[in-house]
Amino acid sequence: PKRAFASTNNRNGGSRTVGSSSVHREHLKIDGVGDWTNVLNPLLDAHAAIRANDLEGAYEAQSSLHSALNHALGSCKGNWLIPALHVVCRNTHRTAALADESVSLSTGKRNDHAKLQNAVTLLQASYSKTLNDRVEMKPNEPLSEEGSKKVGVLYIVNQLFCMYFQLNTLRLCKNLLKPVESRGIHQMGTMGEMVTYNFYCGRLNMFEDQYELAEENFDYALLHCHRNAVGNKKRILNYLVP
């Protein structure tokens, strides 16, 4: 699609300062898609904040970017945005964790994971928008303007699993399992996504004393784990080997 890209200053006639960097406002329109200014500018702000070592500012910009992309996903047809959504979900998770650590170190207080808890709500919104897409999901479906957004579900679920474990809110994992498994989505992801999903399901089953189910999950994860992913294999074997 054709793009219209222009650099503009902010409404006050200048540029906005993020961290120690001066960031000009940008304007981006894509024919047939719409105005992406609300996605582009937070992305630039996040990069500026990272360069300034301002992790709190980076998370604030990242959360704005994530919210804007969630909105864009809901208004766009097809699943062509899913790869970008996955990157944003991962970066929101990581930036939130780093920002929480930064606040804890600077204040000397216990890490309350406030940013990570906020990030959970953003990923939950991404999960809902992909899961509730009305287009039927087909295995190995290519990304297109007609494809189902459900192809993005399993990756986001895995990110949420990781965040719930970090926050010790394992009860929330159950809210993800039934919708995903009732639709068979847990069997239609990439191999990496299915390995990760089984790893977390195994950990959940262990917490619930469902050891046989946990062993099945870990066996699947170990068998299908990429041969070069030595670190991941070690993590799986930590639960399989007494």
C-alpha positions as CSV (number, residue, x, y, z in Angstrom):
1,P,0.0,0.0,0.0
2,K,1.0,3.6,-0.6
3,R,2.4,5.5,2.4
4,A,2.3,9.2,3.2
5,F,5.1,10.0,5.6
6,A,5.9,13.5,7.0
7,S,7.7,15.0,9.9
8,T,5.8,17.4,12.0
9,N,6.3,19.3,15.3
10,N,3.9,19.1,18.2
11,R,0.9,21.3,18.7
12,N,3.0,23.8,20.6
13,G,5.2,24.4,17.6
14,G,8.2,22.4,19.0
15,S,9.3,18.9,19.7
16,R,8.5,16.8,22.7
17,T,11.3,15.7,25.1
18,V,11.5,12.1,26.1
19,G,14.3,11.3,28.5
20,S,17.2,13.4,27.3
21,S,16.3,13.2,23.7
22,S,14.2,15.7,21.6
23,V,11.8,13.8,19.4
24,H,9.9,15.3,16.5
25,R,6.4,14.3,15.9
26,E,5.8,12.2,12.8
27,H,2.8,11.6,10.7
28,L,2.1,8.4,8.8
29,K,-0.9,7.5,6.7
30,I,-1.3,4.2,4.7
31,D,-3.8,4.1,1.9
32,G,-6.6,1.7,2.7
33,V,-5.4,1.3,6.3
34,G,-5.6,4.7,7.9
35,D,-3.6,7.0,10.1
36,W,-0.8,5.2,11.9
37,T,0.6,8.3,13.7
38,N,-0.5,7.0,17.1
39,V,1.6,3.8,16.5
40,L,4.6,5.5,15.0
41,N,5.2,8.3,17.5
42,P,5.2,6.0,20.7
43,L,7.6,3.7,18.9
44,L,10.0,6.7,18.3
45,D,9.5,7.8,21.9
46,A,10.3,4.3,23.2
47,H,13.5,4.2,21.2
48,A,14.5,7.7,22.5
49,A,13.8,6.7,26.1
50,I,15.9,3.5,25.8
51,R,18.8,5.5,24.4
52,A,18.5,7.9,27.4
53,N,18.4,4.9,29.8
54,D,14.9,6.0,30.9
55,L,13.2,2.6,31.4
56,E,10.1,4.1,33.0
57,G,9.7,6.4,30.1
58,A,10.3,3.5,27.7
59,Y,7.5,1.5,29.3
60,E,5.1,4.4,29.1
61,A,5.8,4.9,25.4
62,Q,5.7,1.1,24.8
63,S,2.3,0.9,26.6
64,S,0.9,3.7,24.3
65,L,2.3,1.9,21.3
66,H,0.7,-1.4,22.4
67,S,-2.7,0.3,23.1
68,A,-2.6,2.0,19.6
69,L,-1.7,-1.3,17.9
70,N,-4.5,-3.1,19.7
71,H,-6.9,-0.5,18.3
72,A,-5.4,-0.8,14.8
73,L,-5.7,-4.6,14.9
74,G,-9.4,-4.3,15.7
75,S,-10.0,-2.0,12.8
76,C,-8.0,-3.9,10.2
77,K,-9.1,-6.9,8.1
78,G,-7.1,-10.1,8.1
79,N,-4.1,-11.2,10.1
80,W,-1.2,-9.5,8.4
81,L,-0.6,-7.4,11.6
82,I,0.0,-10.5,13.8
83,P,3.8,-10.6,13.5
84,A,4.0,-6.9,14.6
85,L,1.6,-7.6,17.4
86,H,3.8,-10.5,18.7
87,V,6.9,-8.3,18.7
88,V,5.0,-5.6,20.6
89,C,3.6,-8.1,23.1
90,R,7.1,-9.4,23.8
91,N,8.6,-5.9,24.1
92,T,5.8,-4.7,26.4
93,H,6.4,-7.7,28.7
94,R,10.2,-7.2,28.7
95,T,10.1,-3.4,29.1
96,A,7.6,-3.6,32.0
97,A,9.9,-6.1,33.8
98,L,12.9,-3.9,33.3
99,A,11.0,-0.7,34.4
100,D,9.9,-2.4,37.6
101,E,13.4,-3.5,38.4
102,S,14.6,0.1,37.7
103,V,12.1,1.6,40.0
104,S,12.9,-0.9,42.7
105,L,16.7,-0.2,42.5
106,S,16.2,3.6,42.4
107,T,13.8,3.7,45.4
108,G,15.3,0.8,47.4
109,K,11.8,-0.6,47.8
110,R,10.5,-4.1,47.1
111,N,9.5,-4.7,43.5
112,D,5.7,-4.4,43.4
113,H,5.6,-5.3,39.7
114,A,3.2,-2.4,39.0
115,K,4.3,-2.0,35.4
116,L,4.1,-5.8,34.8
117,Q,0.6,-5.8,36.1
118,N,-0.3,-3.0,33.8
119,A,1.3,-4.8,30.9
120,V,-0.9,-7.8,31.6
121,T,-4.0,-5.8,30.8
122,L,-2.5,-4.8,27.4
123,L,-1.7,-8.4,26.5
124,Q,-5.1,-9.5,27.7
125,A,-6.7,-7.0,25.3
126,S,-4.5,-8.4,22.5
127,Y,-5.6,-11.9,23.4
128,S,-9.3,-11.0,23.3
129,K,-9.0,-9.3,19.9
130,T,-7.3,-12.3,18.3
131,L,-9.3,-15.0,20.0
132,N,-12.7,-13.4,19.2
133,D,-12.0,-12.9,15.5
134,R,-15.0,-14.3,13.6
135,V,-12.9,-15.6,10.7
136,E,-12.3,-19.3,11.0
137,M,-8.7,-20.3,11.7
138,K,-7.1,-22.8,9.2
139,P,-3.9,-24.7,10.0
140,N,-0.8,-23.4,8.2
141,E,-2.7,-20.4,6.9
142,P,-0.6,-17.7,5.3
143,L,-0.9,-14.1,6.6
144,S,-3.3,-12.1,4.4
145,E,-6.1,-9.6,4.5
146,E,-8.6,-12.5,4.7
147,G,-6.9,-14.6,7.3
148,S,-8.0,-15.3,10.8
149,K,-6.4,-13.3,13.7
150,K,-6.7,-16.4,15.8
151,V,-3.2,-17.4,14.4
152,G,-1.8,-14.9,16.9
153,V,-3.5,-16.4,20.0
154,L,-1.1,-19.0,21.2
155,Y,2.0,-16.8,21.2
156,I,0.1,-14.2,23.3
157,V,-1.1,-17.0,25.7
158,N,2.5,-18.1,26.3
159,Q,3.5,-14.5,27.1
160,L,0.6,-14.3,29.5
161,F,1.5,-17.6,31.1
162,C,5.0,-16.3,31.8
163,M,3.7,-13.1,33.2
164,Y,1.2,-14.9,35.5
165,F,4.0,-17.1,36.8
166,Q,6.2,-14.0,37.5
167,L,3.3,-12.4,39.3
168,N,2.3,-15.6,41.1
169,T,-1.3,-15.3,39.8
170,L,-1.5,-18.9,38.5
171,R,-5.3,-19.0,38.9
172,L,-5.5,-16.7,35.9
173,C,-3.9,-19.3,33.7
174,K,-7.1,-21.3,33.8
175,N,-8.9,-18.4,32.1
176,L,-6.8,-19.0,29.0
177,L,-6.8,-22.8,28.9
178,K,-10.5,-23.6,28.2
179,P,-11.0,-21.1,25.3
180,V,-7.8,-22.1,23.6
181,E,-8.2,-25.9,24.0
182,S,-12.0,-25.9,23.1
183,R,-11.1,-24.4,19.8
184,G,-8.1,-26.6,19.2
185,I,-5.8,-23.6,18.9
186,H,-3.2,-25.2,21.2
187,Q,-2.6,-27.8,18.4
188,M,-2.4,-25.3,15.5
189,G,0.4,-23.0,16.5
190,T,4.0,-23.1,15.4
191,M,6.1,-25.9,16.9
192,G,7.9,-23.4,19.1
193,E,4.5,-22.0,20.4
194,M,3.2,-25.5,21.1
195,V,6.4,-26.5,22.9
196,T,6.2,-23.5,25.1
197,Y,2.5,-24.0,25.7
198,N,3.1,-27.6,26.9
199,F,5.9,-26.5,29.1
200,Y,3.7,-24.1,31.0
201,C,0.8,-26.5,31.1
202,G,3.2,-29.0,32.6
203,R,4.2,-26.6,35.3
204,L,0.5,-25.8,36.0
205,N,-0.3,-29.5,36.3
206,M,2.5,-30.0,38.7
207,F,1.2,-27.3,41.0
208,E,-2.2,-29.1,40.9
209,D,-0.6,-32.5,41.7
210,Q,-1.6,-33.8,38.2
211,Y,1.8,-35.5,37.7
212,E,0.8,-37.8,34.9
213,L,-0.6,-35.0,32.9
214,A,2.5,-32.9,33.7
215,E,4.8,-35.7,32.5
216,E,2.9,-35.9,29.2
217,N,3.3,-32.1,28.7
218,F,7.0,-32.1,29.5
219,D,7.6,-35.2,27.3
220,Y,5.9,-33.4,24.4
221,A,7.9,-30.3,25.1
222,L,11.2,-32.1,25.3
223,L,10.6,-34.3,22.2
224,H,9.6,-31.4,20.0
225,C,12.0,-28.8,21.4
226,H,14.5,-27.5,18.8
227,R,17.7,-29.5,18.9
228,N,19.8,-26.3,19.3
229,A,17.7,-24.9,22.2
230,V,19.9,-26.5,24.9
231,G,18.8,-24.0,27.6
232,N,15.1,-24.8,27.0
233,K,15.8,-28.5,27.1
234,K,17.6,-28.1,30.5
235,R,14.5,-26.2,31.9
236,I,12.2,-29.0,30.8
237,L,14.5,-31.7,32.2
238,N,14.5,-29.9,35.6
239,Y,10.9,-31.1,35.9
240,L,11.3,-34.5,34.3
241,V,14.4,-35.7,36.1
242,P,13.8,-36.5,39.9
